């Protein structure tokens, strides 16, 4: 029946994921755990909204004479199917990332432009929450990589900063360069992350507070997409955070070339 077909498809998807993960050396230690958890997680994540959708469809059918209930069920149907779509596209994104060969890493990217684009994508949400997003991106830094994926990575950090901040808060986004790397920092004054959760937030489907996170409509995949994108570009992502005070996520990427500032004229006068 239909549920079984879904089960089979989910299991197949999970298996493919595990195979792709198998060559990821940095994850070697957690691999066994990941193998076991992944299929369970993805099944659960997809089955819950799928079950809701079919229950709601049935309820909708039975409530046909009551417009108020029909409207309510239809609204919830829309929410659940949006959630399903969101999870599905994140799973696809993640699988694309783990199929490293499919990645473009040959474009010369302007980091300031990528960060500005990611900020722009979050303007509407920021405005709705009355959060001011301050952008400082004048690094002129260039990296090699995949533009669309890098925008998604920075976007995810900013979207989280907004989601886990209260109304009227502030979010700062900055780009700085040093000798051989560019650093993108996204800082918020939101709820923060406890020390014991700081490493785990980068794991697939990990959410600190299931109930609260579910309200934000998240899937728990956002930060693992960031981590995989950044690692595939030869960089790393870190978090500094204090519960109740806020968090700063930084992406560090190797520069494609030195910052475009002319060399200092040599001072030959003795
Ligand atoms: P989600 O879709 O749940 O936001 P993510 O992978 O993006 O998934 O993040 C995983 C978890 O890390 C979140 O559920 C949240 O608990 C925590 N988190 C991420 N970013 C922040 C932040 N800026 N402030 C506080 N908590 C955060």
Boltz pocket constraint, residues with backbone or C-beta under 6 A from the ligand:
constraints:
  - pocket:
      binder: B
      contacts: [[A, 156], [A, 157], [A, 160], [A, 161], [A, 164], [A, 188], [A, 190], [A, 191], [A, 192], [A, 193], [A, 201], [A, 202], [A, 203], [A, 206], [A, 207], [A, 208], [A, 209], [A, 213], [A, 217], [A, 218], [A, 219], [A, 220], [A, 221], [A, 222], [A, 223], [A, 224], [A, 247]]
      max_distance: 6.0
